[in-house]
């Protein structure tokens, strides 16, 4: 799990998702490198994945994120991401 993060948030319609992701990456990049907590961190990857959800799914998504450490003992990030794409009807772009 140390190669990616999950963020679950509610965005106001006036907030641009790509700007939010850029701001998060910029704000955390230097700290990640200098903190010493992530010695192999060389920078964020280009791009990101984002999915919408219903408020009805809030607790399920929160629990999914909370269980990432256990989840990634059996499934890689790549496999997880491909499954998310498939589950949301998005064609993979390999």
trRosetta pair geometry for C-beta under 8 A, 3 or more apart (Angstrom, degrees):
i j d omega theta_ij theta_ji phi_ij phi_ji
1 4 7.3 -92 -167 54 55 73
1 68 5.2 108 -125 140 138 105
1 69 5.6 -84 0 -99 155 54
1 71 8.0 87 -80 67 117 87
1 72 4.4 166 -59 30 87 160
1 77 7.8 133 -113 -68 43 101
2 38 7.5 169 -172 -130 111 98
2 40 7.9 73 132 60 132 120
3 77 5.8 -102 79 -23 115 156
4 77 5.3 122 9 -132 134 139
6 64 8.0 -130 174 111 166 92
6 65 4.6 -149 99 -123 139 104
6 68 6.4 -172 5 -73 131 144
7 24 7.4 -76 -55 -129 164 166
8 61 5.5 140 -120 135 142 120
8 62 6.4 -132 67 -85 165 65
8 65 5.9 -118 -21 -33 123 154
11 15 4.5 -124 -168 70 99 127
11 17 6.5 -37 -107 -83 173 81
11 20 6.9 -100 -112 -39 124 162
12 15 4.9 98 59 -10 78 103
15 19 7.4 -137 -178 69 68 110
15 20 5.9 45 167 -56 111 123
16 19 4.0 64 83 13 108 114
16 20 6.7 180 88 -15 54 83
17 20 5.5 -54 -148 33 33 114
17 21 6.4 30 157 -16 67 104
17 50 5.8 68 178 -144 142 173
18 21 5.8 -51 -147 37 33 110
18 22 6.3 36 153 -20 64 106
19 22 5.5 -53 -145 38 33 113
19 23 6.2 35 155 -21 66 106
20 23 5.8 -56 -148 36 28 111
20 24 6.4 29 153 -19 64 105
21 24 5.7 -53 -149 35 32 111
21 25 6.3 30 154 -17 65 107
21 48 4.9 -126 -152 4 151 162
21 50 7.6 -106 -59 -62 133 124
22 25 5.8 -58 -149 38 30 110
22 26 6.2 27 156 -17 67 108
23 26 5.8 -54 -142 39 29 109
23 27 6.0 25 160 -17 65 113
24 27 6.0 -60 -142 41 25 108
24 28 6.1 2 166 -1 63 117
25 28 6.4 -73 -141 47 22 96
25 29 5.9 41 162 -50 64 104
25 44 4.5 -90 -139 25 112 163
26 29 6.0 -39 -140 5 24 118
27 31 7.7 -1 146 5 58 122
28 31 5.5 -72 -154 51 48 111
28 32 5.5 52 153 -31 84 108
28 44 7.8 82 81 -53 106 123
29 32 6.0 -59 -150 31 23 111
29 33 6.7 12 158 -11 60 109
29 43 6.3 18 -143 -130 107 72
29 44 6.4 -86 -93 -9 97 102
30 33 5.9 -62 -151 39 32 108
30 34 5.9 6 162 -1 70 118
31 34 6.2 -70 -135 49 26 96
31 35 5.5 37 168 -42 68 110
32 35 6.4 -41 -130 16 19 114
32 37 7.7 -87 -144 65 53 95
32 38 5.2 -28 -171 53 84 139
32 41 4.7 -99 151 135 110 160
33 38 7.7 -61 -82 78 29 102
33 41 6.0 -129 -84 98 58 107
33 42 7.9 63 -102 -124 103 25
33 43 7.8 8 -66 -70 116 63
35 38 6.7 50 66 17 109 84
36 39 6.8 13 -160 -74 50 82
38 41 3.8 38 128 -19 117 124
45 48 8.0 143 83 -74 95 59
49 81 6.1 -162 -48 -140 164 107
49 84 7.0 84 163 99 145 142
49 85 8.0 -94 -139 -67 129 89
51 84 6.5 -109 -55 177 146 117
51 88 5.9 -130 -130 -79 115 157
53 57 4.7 -103 177 70 116 132
53 58 7.6 144 119 -73 126 50
53 61 5.9 46 174 -58 176 148
54 57 5.0 96 63 1 78 100
55 58 5.6 -3 -168 -37 52 113
57 60 5.0 -65 -165 50 70 116
57 61 5.4 69 137 -27 93 105
58 61 6.1 -65 -150 37 24 107
58 62 6.3 22 157 -17 64 109
59 62 5.6 -53 -144 37 32 112
59 63 6.3 31 157 -16 66 107
60 63 5.9 -58 -150 39 28 109
60 64 6.3 34 150 -25 63 106
61 64 5.4 -49 -146 32 33 117
61 65 6.5 31 155 -16 65 103
62 65 5.9 -56 -151 37 30 108
62 66 6.3 32 151 -20 65 108
63 66 5.5 -52 -143 37 34 114
63 67 6.2 20 161 -9 66 112
64 67 6.3 -71 -150 44 24 101
64 68 7.6 58 147 -63 57 76
64 71 7.6 44 -167 -61 66 155
65 68 6.0 -12 -165 -36 40 111
67 70 5.1 -52 -173 49 81 111
67 71 5.3 92 125 -33 87 104
68 71 5.2 -58 -137 40 31 117
68 72 5.9 23 168 -16 69 109
69 72 6.5 -62 -148 37 21 102
69 73 7.5 35 147 -33 55 96
70 73 5.9 -43 -165 8 39 116
71 74 6.9 -84 -175 45 37 90
71 75 6.1 -40 162 44 78 108
71 80 7.4 74 144 -99 118 133
72 75 6.3 -83 -115 69 41 66
72 76 7.2 62 -151 -117 82 25
72 77 7.1 10 -124 -58 116 69
72 80 7.5 -47 -95 -39 81 142
75 79 5.0 -123 -168 88 87 123
75 80 5.2 106 134 -62 118 90
75 83 7.8 -29 -170 1 141 143
76 79 4.7 94 55 10 82 100
76 80 6.8 -142 95 -5 42 88
77 80 5.5 -58 -147 38 30 114
77 81 6.1 28 157 -20 67 107
78 81 5.9 -56 -146 36 27 108
78 82 6.4 27 156 -17 63 107
79 82 5.8 -54 -146 37 31 111
79 83 6.3 32 155 -19 64 107
80 83 5.8 -59 -153 36 29 111
80 84 6.5 30 151 -20 65 105
81 84 5.6 -50 -148 34 34 113
81 85 6.5 37 152 -20 64 102
82 85 5.7 -52 -152 34 33 113
82 86 6.4 31 152 -16 65 106
82 92 6.0 9 -133 -97 87 132
83 86 5.6 -55 -146 39 33 111
83 87 6.0 34 155 -21 67 108
84 87 5.7 -53 -141 38 29 112
84 88 6.3 9 162 -2 63 113
85 88 6.3 -75 -150 48 24 97
85 90 4.3 -93 -161 76 78 104
85 91 7.5 -55 164 84 116 7
85 92 5.5 104 114 -79 153 75
86 89 7.7 39 -177 -69 30 24
86 90 7.5 -87 -57 53 22 67
86 92 7.5 -12 -60 -44 81 102
